[in-house]
Amino acid sequence: MHVRRSSKTRWRARLSRICIALPILSLCFFGVVHLVNVFMSMVPILWDDDPHPFLPGWGQPGELGEGLASYPTDFTRDVTPKPIHSHNDYWRRVPLYQALHLGCTSVEADVWLFDEELYVGHNTASLTRNRTLKSLYINPLLEILDRQNPITEFSNASRNGVFDEAPDQTVVLLIDFKNSGEAIWPYVEDQLGVLRDKNYLTYYDGRSVLPGPVTVVATGNAPFDILAANTTYRDIFFDAPLADMWEEPQGGFPPAGSFHRHRIEYKDIPAPLSARRRDASQGKSGTGDISSPDAFTVMNSYYASVDFRSIVGHIWGGRLSAQQMKLLRGQIQGARKRGLKARYWNTPKWPVGLRNHVWDVIVREGVDVLNVDDLRAAARSDWKRRRHYGWL
């Protein structure tokens, strides 16, 4: 027989539940308040911004310390240089300056020759009359370096680099020759004259390489034969073919059973250097008479680069296979043997986990410069905790 509960009984049950719930809700509330309080206490650790700075008008006209608010070399104050290459740097909202502000030690400019001027852009549709190699890179670098090398009663410096904390650090200007390399070459040489005249360029004097604040590297359709023809002086260096420098890497590898699907076949090996022609893209243009990668040395080259995706292939399971690792190690080892700095472009951008994995692997394996599109993500890495693989 079903007995209906009285209203008094239901009220008592409801009151009982409320009595149990109130302490629990109170504990949850104060727990959240405590967590918020803990988080707020950590804010000064993460953001050390003083909302009420001491003497806010310091150095301003008519204020205490007038004229003392800045130093001539403040442009890169507190910036730590990092082995990061700003790929397609001209795409940045603020080309060159943004990369230097984040500590990048290498920037890239794609140049096209039209009407006896070098225009900067990814393709011809993006070119404009005011975006030139001089306006975006050469003149700004000249202005920055002039400020870093003042001639005063206290200083007569002439070879300080752009980074105030690391004046010996060179910045690489990678110039990608997009149309005829042979036609572009003399214009690049001529426009670099303002940096050359002030001794701001790294150069080869016929015997050795003398580092400077700016190291110019030619890639794309840049002709190696024209570059190497001058045996007594060079201040433009080549972006050599990293794929051709592979050699059997030292050290062990996981057993074959751990290999993923991608395997390196003979078809993945690049065409012999002797089969290459003029305007044949990065590391190939003007190399037709060369039969050995030993022709590329620190006397004529700086980077040794390759398209990561085309040479490594698909990354199965989000991790590089043992065979892919062997390929990378052999190439990096070959570049280092010749004194060149290994660079991989076209590494994965997404998903972020895969991108970060590839970044970590190639840096750990000894790549000398990290070619990236997301500068902030790369700059946030704790480079002080990484092994030092040879700064640019």
C-alpha positions as CSV (number, residue, x, y, z in Angstrom):
1,M,0.0,0.0,0.0
2,H,1.5,3.4,-1.1
3,V,1.7,5.9,1.7
4,R,2.1,9.5,0.6
5,R,4.6,11.5,2.6
6,S,3.2,14.4,4.6
7,S,4.1,18.0,3.7
8,K,5.9,18.2,7.1
9,T,8.1,15.2,6.2
10,R,8.9,16.7,2.8
11,W,9.8,20.0,4.3
12,R,12.2,18.3,6.8
13,A,13.9,16.4,4.0
14,R,14.3,19.6,2.0
15,L,15.7,21.5,5.1
16,S,18.1,18.6,5.6
17,R,19.5,18.9,2.1
18,I,19.8,22.7,2.4
19,C,21.8,22.2,5.7
20,I,24.2,19.8,3.9
21,A,24.5,22.0,0.8
22,L,25.2,25.3,2.5
23,P,28.5,24.2,4.1
24,I,29.6,22.7,0.8
25,L,28.7,25.8,-1.2
26,S,30.5,27.9,1.4
27,L,33.6,25.8,1.1
28,C,33.5,26.0,-2.7
29,F,33.1,29.8,-2.6
30,F,36.0,30.4,-0.2
31,G,38.1,27.9,-2.2
32,V,37.6,29.9,-5.4
33,V,38.4,33.1,-3.5
34,H,41.6,31.5,-2.2
35,L,42.6,30.4,-5.7
36,V,42.0,33.9,-7.1
37,N,44.0,35.4,-4.3
38,V,46.9,33.0,-4.9
39,F,46.8,33.8,-8.7
40,M,46.8,37.5,-8.0
41,S,49.8,37.1,-5.7
42,M,51.7,35.6,-8.6
43,V,51.0,38.5,-11.0
44,P,54.0,40.5,-9.9
45,I,56.2,37.5,-10.7
46,L,54.7,37.3,-14.3
47,W,54.3,41.0,-14.9
48,D,56.7,43.3,-13.2
49,D,55.0,46.5,-14.3
50,D,54.9,49.3,-11.7
51,P,51.5,51.2,-12.1
52,H,53.1,54.2,-10.3
53,P,56.7,54.5,-11.5
54,F,59.1,56.5,-9.6
55,L,59.4,60.0,-11.0
56,P,57.1,59.5,-14.0
57,G,58.2,62.7,-15.7
58,W,61.9,61.9,-15.4
59,G,63.9,63.2,-18.4
60,Q,61.0,65.1,-20.0
61,P,61.4,68.8,-20.9
62,G,61.1,70.9,-17.8
63,E,61.2,67.9,-15.5
64,L,63.9,66.5,-13.2
65,G,66.6,64.8,-15.2
66,E,65.8,66.7,-18.4
67,G,67.6,65.1,-21.4
68,L,68.7,62.0,-19.4
69,A,65.8,59.7,-20.2
70,S,67.5,57.7,-22.9
71,Y,70.8,56.4,-24.2
72,P,72.0,56.5,-27.8
73,T,71.9,52.7,-27.9
74,D,68.5,52.2,-26.4
75,F,67.0,50.6,-29.6
76,T,67.8,47.0,-28.5
77,R,68.2,47.6,-24.8
78,D,67.6,44.4,-22.8
79,V,67.1,42.4,-26.0
80,T,68.8,39.0,-25.9
81,P,69.8,37.8,-29.4
82,K,68.5,34.3,-30.3
83,P,69.3,32.0,-33.3
84,I,65.9,32.6,-35.0
85,H,65.4,33.5,-38.7
86,S,62.4,35.6,-39.5
87,H,61.0,33.9,-42.6
88,N,59.4,36.2,-45.1
89,D,60.2,39.1,-42.7
90,Y,58.7,41.7,-45.0
91,W,55.2,40.2,-44.2
92,R,55.5,41.5,-40.6
93,R,53.5,44.6,-39.7
94,V,56.8,46.2,-38.9
95,P,59.5,44.6,-41.1
96,L,63.0,44.2,-39.6
97,Y,62.3,46.2,-36.4
98,Q,59.9,43.6,-35.0
99,A,62.3,40.8,-35.6
100,L,65.2,42.6,-34.0
101,H,62.9,43.6,-31.0
102,L,62.2,39.9,-30.4
103,G,66.0,39.0,-30.7
104,C,66.0,37.4,-34.1
105,T,69.5,37.3,-35.6
106,S,68.4,36.6,-39.2
107,V,65.8,38.2,-41.5
108,E,64.7,37.5,-45.0
109,A,63.8,39.7,-48.0
110,D,62.5,38.4,-51.3
111,V,63.7,40.8,-54.1
112,W,62.5,41.4,-57.6
113,L,64.3,43.5,-60.2
114,F,62.0,45.8,-62.2
115,D,62.9,49.2,-63.8
116,E,66.4,49.1,-62.3
117,E,65.0,48.9,-58.7
118,L,64.9,46.0,-56.2
119,Y,61.3,45.6,-54.9
120,V,60.4,43.4,-51.9
121,G,57.5,41.0,-51.9
122,H,56.5,37.4,-52.0
123,N,55.2,37.6,-55.6
124,T,54.7,40.3,-58.3
125,A,51.1,40.9,-57.2
126,S,52.4,42.1,-53.8
127,L,55.0,44.6,-55.1
128,T,54.6,48.4,-54.5
129,R,56.9,51.3,-55.5
130,N,57.7,52.2,-51.9
131,R,58.6,48.7,-50.6
132,T,62.2,48.3,-51.7
133,L,65.3,46.6,-50.4
134,K,66.7,50.0,-49.5
135,S,63.6,51.3,-47.8
136,L,62.8,48.2,-45.8
137,Y,66.3,46.8,-44.9
138,I,69.4,48.6,-46.1
139,N,68.6,52.1,-44.9
140,P,67.0,51.1,-41.6
141,L,70.1,48.9,-40.8
142,L,72.4,51.8,-41.7
143,E,70.5,54.1,-39.3
144,I,70.5,51.6,-36.5
145,L,74.2,50.8,-36.9
146,D,75.1,54.5,-37.0
147,R,73.4,54.9,-33.6
148,Q,75.2,51.9,-32.3
149,N,78.6,53.3,-33.5
150,P,78.6,57.0,-32.5
151,I,81.7,59.1,-33.0
152,T,82.0,61.1,-29.8
153,E,84.6,62.1,-27.3
154,F,83.9,58.8,-25.5
155,S,83.6,56.4,-28.4
156,N,84.9,55.8,-31.8
157,A,83.3,52.4,-32.4
158,S,82.8,51.2,-36.0
159,R,81.9,47.5,-35.8
160,N,79.3,47.3,-33.0
161,G,76.2,45.2,-34.1
162,V,72.6,46.1,-33.6
163,F,72.3,44.4,-30.2
164,D,73.4,46.5,-27.3
165,E,73.9,43.5,-25.0
166,A,75.9,41.6,-27.6
167,P,77.7,44.0,-29.8
168,D,79.7,41.3,-31.6
169,Q,76.5,39.5,-32.7
170,T,76.0,39.7,-36.5
171,V,72.6,40.0,-38.1
172,V,72.0,38.0,-41.3
173,L,70.2,39.6,-44.2
174,L,69.1,36.8,-46.3
175,I,68.3,38.1,-49.8
176,D,66.1,35.8,-51.9
177,F,66.7,36.5,-55.6
178,K,63.3,35.9,-57.2
179,N,63.7,36.6,-60.9
180,S,66.9,36.6,-62.9
181,G,69.8,36.1,-60.5
182,E,72.4,37.3,-63.0
183,A,70.5,40.5,-63.6
184,I,69.8,41.1,-59.9
185,W,73.3,40.5,-58.7
186,P,75.0,43.9,-59.7
187,Y,72.0,45.9,-58.2
188,V,72.4,44.1,-54.8
189,E,76.1,44.7,-54.8
190,D,75.6,48.4,-55.6
191,Q,72.9,49.0,-52.9
192,L,75.0,47.3,-50.2
193,G,77.6,50.0,-50.9
194,V,76.4,52.3,-48.1
195,L,76.9,49.5,-45.5
196,R,80.2,48.4,-47.2
197,D,81.6,52.0,-47.0
198,K,81.1,52.1,-43.3
199,N,82.7,48.7,-42.7
200,Y,79.4,47.2,-41.5
201,L,79.5,44.0,-43.6
202,T,81.1,40.6,-43.0
203,Y,83.6,40.1,-45.8
204,Y,86.2,37.7,-47.2
205,D,89.5,39.4,-47.9
206,G,91.1,36.6,-50.0
207,R,92.6,34.9,-46.9
208,S,89.9,34.7,-44.2
209,V,86.5,35.9,-43.2
210,L,86.2,39.0,-41.1
211,P,82.8,39.1,-39.2
212,G,80.8,42.3,-39.3
213,P,77.5,43.7,-37.8
214,V,75.7,42.5,-41.0
215,T,76.2,39.3,-42.9
216,V,74.6,39.2,-46.3
217,V,73.5,35.8,-47.6
218,A,72.2,35.3,-51.1
219,T,69.6,32.5,-51.8
220,G,66.9,31.7,-54.4
221,N,68.2,32.3,-57.9
222,A,71.4,33.8,-56.6
223,P,74.2,32.7,-59.0
224,F,77.0,30.8,-57.2
225,D,79.4,31.1,-60.1
226,I,79.2,34.9,-60.1
227,L,79.5,35.1,-56.3
228,A,82.6,32.8,-56.3
229,A,84.3,34.5,-59.3
230,N,85.9,37.2,-57.1
231,T,88.6,35.4,-55.2
232,T,90.1,38.4,-53.4
233,Y,87.0,40.1,-51.9
234,R,83.4,39.0,-51.1
235,D,80.7,40.5,-48.8
236,I,77.8,38.4,-50.2
237,F,77.8,34.7,-49.2
238,F,75.9,31.8,-50.6
239,D,73.0,29.7,-49.2
240,A,74.5,26.2,-50.0
241,P,72.5,23.0,-50.7
242,L,72.2,21.2,-47.4
243,A,70.7,18.1,-49.0
244,D,73.9,17.5,-50.9
245,M,76.0,17.5,-47.7
246,W,74.6,14.3,-46.1
247,E,77.1,11.9,-44.8
248,E,76.8,8.8,-42.6
249,P,76.1,10.3,-39.2
250,Q,78.1,9.3,-36.2
251,G,76.2,7.6,-33.3
252,G,73.6,4.9,-33.0
253,F,70.0,4.7,-34.1
254,P,67.0,2.8,-33.1
255,P,66.5,-0.7,-34.7
256,A,64.7,-0.9,-38.0
257,G,61.6,-2.3,-36.4
258,S,61.0,1.2,-34.9
259,F,61.0,3.0,-38.2
260,H,57.7,4.6,-39.3
261,R,56.3,4.4,-42.8
262,H,58.4,7.0,-44.5
263,R,61.7,5.7,-45.8
264,I,64.4,7.5,-47.7
265,E,64.6,6.0,-51.2
266,Y,67.0,6.8,-54.0
267,K,64.4,9.1,-55.6
268,D,64.7,11.4,-52.5
269,I,68.4,12.1,-53.3
270,P,68.8,15.5,-55.1
271,A,70.1,15.8,-58.6
272,P,73.9,15.9,-58.9
273,L,75.4,19.4,-58.7
274,S,76.9,19.0,-62.1
275,A,73.4,18.7,-63.6
276,R,72.2,22.1,-62.3
277,R,71.8,25.3,-64.2
278,R,71.4,29.1,-63.8
279,D,68.2,30.3,-62.0
280,A,67.5,26.8,-60.6
281,S,66.4,27.9,-57.1
282,Q,68.1,27.8,-53.7
283,G,71.5,26.2,-53.6
284,K,71.4,25.2,-57.3
285,S,71.7,28.3,-59.4
286,G,75.1,28.7,-61.1
287,T,76.5,25.4,-59.8
288,G,76.6,23.6,-63.1
289,D,80.4,22.9,-63.1
290,I,80.5,21.8,-59.5
291,S,80.6,18.1,-58.8
292,S,81.2,18.0,-55.0
293,P,79.6,19.8,-52.0
294,D,83.1,20.5,-50.8
295,A,83.1,23.5,-53.1
296,F,80.9,25.3,-50.5
297,T,83.1,26.6,-47.7
298,V,83.0,29.4,-45.2
299,M,85.0,31.4,-47.7
300,N,82.0,31.6,-50.1
301,S,78.9,30.3,-48.2
302,Y,77.2,30.9,-44.8
303,Y,74.0,28.9,-44.6
304,A,73.4,25.4,-45.9
305,S,69.6,25.1,-46.4
306,V,66.9,22.8,-47.6
307,D,63.1,22.5,-47.8
308,F,62.2,20.4,-44.7
309,R,59.0,19.0,-46.0
310,S,60.3,18.0,-49.4
311,I,63.4,16.2,-48.0
312,V,61.9,14.7,-44.8
313,G,58.4,13.8,-46.1
314,H,55.3,13.1,-44.0
315,I,55.7,12.8,-40.2
316,W,53.7,9.8,-39.2
317,G,52.2,9.8,-35.7
318,G,53.4,13.2,-34.9
319,R,57.0,12.1,-34.3
320,L,60.1,11.9,-36.6
321,S,61.0,8.3,-37.5
322,A,64.5,6.9,-37.0
323,Q,65.2,7.1,-40.7
324,Q,64.2,10.7,-40.8
325,M,66.4,11.5,-37.8
326,K,69.3,9.8,-39.6
327,L,68.7,12.0,-42.6
328,L,68.7,15.2,-40.5
329,R,71.7,14.2,-38.5
330,G,73.7,13.4,-41.6
331,Q,72.9,16.7,-43.2
332,I,73.6,18.8,-40.2
333,Q,76.9,16.9,-39.6
334,G,77.9,17.5,-43.3
335,A,77.2,21.2,-43.0
336,R,79.2,21.5,-39.8
337,K,82.1,19.6,-41.4
338,R,82.3,22.4,-44.0
339,G,81.8,25.2,-41.4
340,L,78.3,26.1,-42.6
341,K,75.2,26.8,-40.6
342,A,72.3,24.4,-41.2
343,R,68.9,25.8,-41.8
344,Y,65.6,24.1,-42.6
345,W,62.7,26.0,-44.1
346,N,59.1,25.0,-44.6
347,T,58.9,23.1,-41.3
348,P,55.4,22.2,-40.1
349,K,53.3,25.2,-38.9
350,W,50.3,23.2,-37.6
351,P,49.3,21.5,-35.4
352,V,51.2,23.5,-32.9
353,G,52.3,20.3,-31.0
354,L,53.9,18.9,-34.1
355,R,55.5,22.3,-34.9
356,N,57.0,22.5,-31.4
357,H,58.2,18.9,-31.6
358,V,60.1,19.6,-34.9
359,W,61.6,22.8,-33.5
360,D,62.8,21.0,-30.4
361,V,64.3,18.1,-32.4
362,I,66.2,20.1,-35.0
363,V,67.6,22.5,-32.3
364,R,68.6,19.6,-30.2
365,E,70.3,17.9,-33.2
366,G,72.3,21.0,-33.9
367,V,70.6,23.2,-36.4
368,D,72.2,26.6,-36.2
369,V,69.2,28.8,-37.0
370,L,65.5,28.2,-36.4
371,N,63.5,29.3,-39.5
372,V,60.1,30.3,-38.3
373,D,56.9,32.3,-39.2
374,D,55.6,32.7,-35.6
375,L,58.4,34.9,-34.1
376,R,56.8,35.3,-30.7
377,A,56.3,31.6,-30.1
378,A,59.9,30.9,-31.0
379,A,61.2,33.9,-29.0
380,R,59.3,32.7,-25.9
381,S,61.4,29.5,-25.7
382,D,63.9,29.5,-22.9
383,W,67.0,29.6,-25.1
384,K,69.2,29.8,-22.0
385,R,68.3,26.3,-21.1
386,R,68.9,24.9,-24.6
387,R,72.3,23.6,-25.6
388,H,74.4,26.1,-27.4
389,Y,74.8,25.1,-31.0
390,G,76.7,28.1,-32.3
391,W,75.1,31.4,-32.5
392,L,74.9,33.2,-35.8
